[in-house]
């Protein structure tokens, strides 16, 4: 039962502090899952994000569902999903009545604008970690090629990131495996 409590705490904290939507929760979930509870390695977490981005729906709930199931079975899946959405549901119910009244206030606008740089730093740290891992696992040359091709596809050609990730996964599956061992 302690494992289920830890699953709930990890995803409730991420859901409570993930201001601004799914992408802002990724570094928070990473901290809980990889650093705090050590349920996954960085590479496994990267795989969850990659696969999760190819599927429809919010990334936070997809990650919660998969990681919760992996750590605690079906009960862990439900537990992680509830913990992820519960803070939002509670706050939405509590704040919905006053939202209209305060939505134009300088305080609320200042608070929203003040959070944006913090989220940018969190995403930057996670990005830097992924760059280091890509360099270590793929080498700087291949990692740079994938980065440039992905950048052009997503930014210049305006192709949805899910399609780019799916294409890269298909290419990776089609390439021969080096090293002989598949684990």
Helices and strands as residue ranges (DSSP letters): H 2-17, H 22-30, I 31-36, H 42-54, H 59-102, H 106-138, H 140-151, I 152-156, H 161-174
